[in-house]
């Protein structure tokens, strides 16, 4: 574990930036956390930040108020430089510089995370192939319901 900062959490709305100098980093209200946030909407062990393969990721530790990345509540997420991270009601921007290889890897991981609902479980398991031009299940259901109403 290196003590050289691999970036920082910059509080939005003012305050000193928090150096991200080792991994993993636990965030929460407990004094035993690496980053202590003494606010009532922060759980004792709220979340964990990890730096691996040249980029940061965040993972919720079953907190009461969860975590958000760029306004969307997530259980875990790889983080791009500049992403807005909300821990409880506290908002931060993550600042770091990934290498070119890490940036490419990060974009691949994020595109997979973003596409989690775009592929059926059967397709993900390799049990079914997507048909060209096939619509999603929900749009097919609407079409069938419209036909039943006619």
Backbone bond lengths (Angstrom), bond angles and torsions (degrees), N, CA, C in turn:
res aa  C-N    CA-C-N  psi(-1)  N-CA   C-N-CA  omega(-1)  CA-C   N-CA-C  phi
1 X - - - 1.445 - - 1.514 109.51 -
2 X 1.281 115.44 122.98 1.453 122.00 -178.31 1.519 110.35 -87.52
3 X 1.323 116.19 148.31 1.460 121.17 175.48 1.527 110.96 -97.94
4 X 1.334 117.83 1.27 1.456 121.71 176.78 1.522 108.32 -79.72
5 X 1.341 117.97 128.52 1.465 119.14 -178.19 1.530 112.43 -60.33
6 X 1.328 114.69 136.24 1.466 122.40 174.33 1.517 109.18 -105.40
7 X 1.306 116.71 26.75 1.453 121.43 -178.53 1.509 110.05 132.13
8 X 1.332 115.36 -167.28 1.453 119.85 -179.14 1.518 110.69 -156.75
9 X 1.336 114.62 157.26 1.457 122.57 170.32 1.516 106.30 -97.89
10 X 1.315 116.55 118.42 1.451 122.72 -177.18 1.530 108.22 -102.32
11 X 1.353 118.21 111.06 1.463 119.83 -178.73 1.527 111.41 -62.49
12 X 1.324 115.97 129.18 1.461 120.28 177.09 1.522 107.37 -82.36
13 X 1.294 116.87 130.85 1.454 120.83 -176.76 1.518 112.67 99.19
14 X 1.331 117.14 3.57 1.453 120.01 175.66 1.508 114.24 111.70
15 X 1.294 115.60 157.51 1.448 122.60 -178.90 1.512 111.06 118.85
16 X 1.340 114.94 168.51 1.456 120.08 -179.15 1.520 111.23 -80.44
17 X 1.324 115.11 142.48 1.464 120.78 177.53 1.528 109.32 -67.64
18 X 1.327 115.41 146.29 1.463 122.02 179.74 1.521 107.95 -100.98
19 X 1.343 118.54 116.74 1.468 119.99 179.85 1.533 111.12 -68.09
20 X 1.315 115.60 138.72 1.469 122.61 177.09 1.518 106.90 -102.96
21 X 1.330 115.79 90.88 1.462 119.70 -168.56 1.519 115.02 -105.96
22 X 1.317 118.71 -10.57 1.460 119.63 177.39 1.514 109.35 -148.89
23 X 1.297 116.03 173.60 1.455 120.09 -177.91 1.519 109.67 -144.76
24 X 1.297 119.15 141.75 1.465 126.62 -6.23 1.525 110.93 -76.34
25 X 1.322 114.83 161.74 1.453 122.38 175.90 1.526 108.46 -118.79
26 X 1.319 117.30 123.90 1.456 119.95 175.55 1.524 108.89 -91.22
27 X 1.325 114.77 143.46 1.459 121.67 -179.32 1.520 107.33 -123.82
28 X 1.331 116.60 130.83 1.454 120.00 178.00 1.508 112.33 175.95
29 X 1.331 114.73 -173.70 1.456 121.43 -177.74 1.525 112.88 -83.77
30 X 1.329 117.50 -21.31 1.467 120.90 -178.70 1.523 111.32 -67.70
31 X 1.306 115.47 145.13 1.467 121.40 177.89 1.533 111.29 -65.05
32 X 1.329 117.85 -22.73 1.464 121.03 -179.50 1.531 112.84 -77.64
33 X 1.333 118.02 -8.67 1.469 121.17 179.02 1.529 110.32 -72.26
34 X 1.323 115.96 153.55 1.467 121.12 176.76 1.527 111.13 -69.25
35 X 1.335 115.84 -38.84 1.462 121.85 176.46 1.527 106.41 -119.29
36 X 1.324 116.25 110.05 1.464 121.57 -176.73 1.521 109.19 -95.87
37 X 1.339 115.73 123.76 1.461 122.57 176.94 1.525 107.39 -120.34
38 X 1.313 117.10 102.73 1.465 122.65 -175.61 1.529 111.12 -85.28
39 X 1.318 116.02 74.99 1.458 122.07 177.92 1.522 108.62 -134.49
40 X 1.332 118.36 145.13 1.462 120.74 -175.27 1.535 114.36 -63.50
41 X 1.331 118.26 -24.18 1.463 119.58 -178.71 1.533 112.38 -90.73
42 X 1.320 116.91 9.17 1.467 122.64 177.23 1.528 107.31 -105.62
43 X 1.325 117.16 129.21 1.464 121.41 178.42 1.523 110.46 -73.02
44 X 1.325 116.02 162.67 1.458 121.24 178.49 1.517 111.74 -54.20
45 X 1.312 116.97 -49.73 1.476 124.28 172.79 1.522 105.49 -122.26
46 X 1.319 117.45 93.83 1.462 122.09 -169.94 1.532 113.05 -84.80
47 X 1.327 116.17 -53.59 1.463 119.33 -176.87 1.525 110.17 -154.49
48 X 1.331 114.44 174.96 1.463 121.12 -179.46 1.519 108.59 -133.28
49 X 1.320 116.39 136.16 1.462 123.12 174.23 1.523 108.37 -106.67
50 X 1.328 116.59 132.77 1.469 121.97 179.10 1.518 110.22 -126.14
51 X 1.311 115.81 138.46 1.464 121.95 174.18 1.521 106.94 -113.68
52 X 1.330 115.59 110.27 1.458 120.29 -179.04 1.518 108.97 -145.54
53 X 1.302 115.89 142.13 1.468 122.59 -179.59 1.527 112.07 58.11
54 X 1.342 116.86 26.32 1.455 121.00 173.36 1.511 116.31 89.38
55 X 1.345 118.95 7.09 1.459 120.77 177.81 1.526 109.64 -142.07
56 X 1.342 115.21 159.46 1.460 122.02 179.60 1.517 110.76 -93.39
57 X 1.319 115.08 148.33 1.465 121.57 171.62 1.521 107.80 -137.18
58 X 1.321 115.65 159.68 1.461 121.82 -179.85 1.521 108.19 -127.67
59 X 1.343 115.61 145.74 1.464 120.98 -179.53 1.522 108.31 -139.49
60 X 1.320 116.27 128.91 1.460 121.70 177.04 1.522 108.97 -72.10
61 X 1.318 116.99 139.98 1.466 121.99 179.44 1.533 109.99 -106.70
62 X 1.335 115.94 48.93 1.471 123.26 -179.36 1.528 111.87 58.31
63 X 1.313 115.52 42.63 1.459 121.13 -179.94 1.525 110.56 -73.57
64 X 1.317 116.22 159.70 1.463 121.02 179.82 1.528 111.80 -69.98
65 X 1.324 118.03 -39.14 1.464 121.30 -174.95 1.522 114.48 -104.63
66 X 1.307 118.27 -2.12 1.451 122.29 173.63 1.515 115.42 69.88
67 X 1.332 113.34 -175.55 1.463 121.93 176.74 1.523 108.19 -127.09
68 X 1.317 115.23 152.32 1.467 121.10 176.23 1.519 108.16 -130.40
69 X 1.310 115.18 144.16 1.460 121.81 172.52 1.519 106.68 -121.98
70 X 1.318 115.17 120.15 1.465 121.97 -177.99 1.526 112.08 52.43
71 X 1.343 115.98 39.50 1.456 121.71 175.10 1.518 116.17 88.63
72 X 1.332 118.53 -7.84 1.464 121.58 -179.13 1.523 110.24 -106.90
73 X 1.327 116.04 128.99 1.466 120.06 178.22 1.521 108.73 -71.24
74 X 1.330 115.81 131.91 1.457 122.32 -177.22 1.527 110.33 -138.57
75 X 1.336 117.62 150.65 1.460 119.57 173.97 1.523 111.30 -79.05
76 X 1.332 115.84 -33.26 1.464 122.02 176.12 1.512 108.08 -160.83
77 X 1.334 115.52 158.25 1.460 118.53 -175.82 1.517 110.38 -167.06
78 X 1.318 116.92 139.53 1.461 122.12 168.00 1.533 106.50 -73.18
79 X 1.326 116.54 147.53 1.464 120.61 -173.63 1.517 112.04 -117.66
80 X 1.325 115.41 128.85 1.461 121.37 172.09 1.532 108.13 -82.83
81 X 1.328 116.99 152.50 1.468 118.54 172.77 1.528 109.70 -58.01
82 X 1.326 116.15 133.27 1.458 121.34 -179.89 1.513 114.93 91.20
83 X 1.334 118.97 -7.81 1.465 120.65 177.53 1.519 109.96 -58.50
84 X 1.338 115.55 144.79 1.458 120.70 174.38 1.527 108.22 -90.25
85 X 1.315 115.53 124.74 1.458 122.16 -178.67 1.525 107.78 -115.16
86 X 1.337 116.83 123.41 1.461 121.52 175.83 1.520 108.02 -107.11
87 X 1.313 115.69 122.08 1.465 123.36 176.80 1.517 104.67 -112.96
88 X 1.350 116.55 107.48 1.455 119.03 -168.20 1.515 106.96 62.04
89 X 1.327 117.23 -125.33 1.475 120.56 177.30 1.521 112.68 -101.74
90 X 1.327 117.02 1.19 1.462 121.36 178.56 1.528 109.19 -83.55
91 X 1.327 116.69 130.97 1.472 120.94 -179.08 1.522 110.38 -114.24
92 X 1.338 113.59 138.16 1.459 121.85 -179.57 1.522 108.92 -135.46
93 X 1.327 116.35 156.27 1.463 122.11 166.34 1.521 105.43 -107.97
94 X 1.325 116.50 134.38 1.464 119.08 177.16 1.525 107.71 -90.94
95 X 1.315 115.31 130.68 1.468 121.59 -178.26 1.522 109.12 -121.97
96 X 1.325 115.65 120.27 1.471 121.52 173.68 1.517 107.72 -164.81
97 X 1.327 115.32 166.98 1.462 120.57 -179.23 1.525 109.67 -122.01
98 X 1.337 117.32 105.55 1.471 119.51 178.03 1.529 110.23 -78.29
99 X 1.322 115.75 153.72 1.466 120.00 173.96 1.532 108.38 -68.71
100 X 1.324 117.31 167.73 1.462 121.11 179.41 1.532 110.80 -60.24
101 X 1.332 117.20 -41.35 1.464 120.84 179.39 1.528 110.63 -66.01
102 X 1.334 116.23 -41.76 1.466 120.01 179.17 1.526 110.43 -65.54
103 X 1.329 117.63 -38.21 1.468 121.67 179.39 1.526 110.42 -62.39
104 X 1.327 117.06 -42.61 1.469 120.83 178.78 1.526 110.36 -64.20
105 X 1.321 116.84 -45.46 1.461 122.34 178.32 1.530 110.40 -61.89
106 X 1.319 116.89 -42.74 1.456 122.58 179.18 1.527 110.88 -60.31
107 X 1.323 117.21 -45.56 1.471 120.61 -179.61 1.528 111.39 -63.58
108 X 1.331 117.66 -37.21 1.469 120.90 176.90 1.526 110.42 -64.22
109 X 1.314 116.64 -45.20 1.469 121.31 -179.71 1.520 110.18 -63.71
110 X 1.325 117.48 -43.94 1.460 120.73 -179.57 1.524 111.94 -66.02
111 X 1.334 117.76 -36.94 1.464 118.71 178.30 1.519 110.60 -67.02
112 X 1.338 118.13 -34.46 1.466 121.17 175.20 1.524 110.08 -67.17
113 X 1.331 117.70 -42.78 1.462 121.02 179.45 1.521 110.66 -65.15
114 X 1.336 118.36 -38.76 1.456 121.98 179.96 1.520 111.51 -69.59
115 X 1.333 117.73 -27.40 1.456 122.12 -175.71 1.526 112.11 -93.53
116 X 1.330 117.71 13.62 1.460 120.61 -174.17 1.530 112.17 -59.35
117 X 1.338 118.85 -31.67 1.455 120.94 179.95 1.519 112.56 -98.09
118 X 1.305 117.64 -2.13 1.450 120.75 -178.06 1.516 114.06 -85.41
119 X 1.316 118.02 -8.08 1.452 122.56 -177.32 1.525 108.97 -127.66
120 X 1.341 116.68 135.11 1.462 119.30 179.28 1.524 110.03 -69.91
121 X 1.320 115.81 158.67 1.464 120.38 178.23 1.525 111.10 -62.58
122 X 1.328 117.57 -34.89 1.469 120.50 178.16 1.527 110.82 -64.39
123 X 1.348 116.49 -39.47 1.466 120.09 177.34 1.519 110.55 -65.89
124 X 1.346 116.49 -43.49 1.465 120.32 -179.81 1.523 110.98 -62.00
125 X 1.336 116.70 -34.65 1.461 121.28 -179.58 1.520 111.79 -80.76
126 X 1.336 116.97 -6.65 1.463 120.43 -179.51 1.516 113.19 79.69
127 X 1.325 117.40 16.10 1.464 121.42 -178.36 1.522 112.74 -94.77
128 X 1.324 116.45 -9.65 1.453 120.90 -179.39 1.519 108.46 -148.75
129 X 1.315 116.36 142.68 1.463 120.62 176.00 1.513 109.07 -102.63
130 X 1.320 115.66 143.31 1.459 120.51 176.65 1.513 108.75 -69.03
131 X 1.322 116.19 136.57 1.457 120.80 178.23 1.520 108.40 -90.45
132 X 1.325 117.50 138.62 1.465 119.59 -179.73 1.524 110.99 -57.66
133 X 1.320 116.59 131.18 1.456 122.00 177.26 1.517 114.25 75.37
134 X 1.332 117.84 7.19 1.457 119.92 -179.17 1.521 110.25 -72.92
135 X 1.332 115.31 137.92 1.453 120.33 179.00 1.521 109.97 -87.13
136 X 1.317 115.79 163.87 1.461 120.53 -179.96 1.521 110.80 -69.01
137 X 1.321 116.50 163.56 1.457 122.20 -179.50 1.521 110.73 -58.60
138 X 1.330 118.21 -43.65 1.462 120.37 -176.85 1.517 111.70 -65.05
139 X 1.345 118.90 -37.39 1.463 119.76 179.48 1.520 110.60 -72.34
140 X 1.347 117.75 -31.49 1.464 119.73 175.26 1.518 110.60 -67.24
141 X 1.336 116.94 -38.21 1.462 120.88 179.62 1.521 109.90 -63.11
142 X 1.326 117.97 -41.99 1.455 121.36 178.99 1.523 109.86 -63.08
143 X 1.327 117.21 -42.82 1.470 120.39 179.57 1.514 110.81 -61.72
144 X 1.318 118.33 -42.36 1.462 122.36 -179.42 1.530 109.21 -66.52
145 X 1.344 116.77 -42.81 1.459 119.65 179.12 1.528 111.24 -63.60
146 X 1.340 117.20 -37.93 1.467 120.50 176.88 1.503 111.41 -63.59
147 X 1.358 117.26 -39.79 1.457 121.06 178.87 1.524 110.73 -66.53
148 X 1.340 117.74 -37.06 1.464 121.45 179.37 1.517 111.02 -66.90
149 X 1.355 118.16 -32.63 1.455 121.57 179.76 1.513 111.75 -71.81
150 X 1.327 118.31 -24.78 1.479 121.69 -177.68 1.495 113.62 -73.52
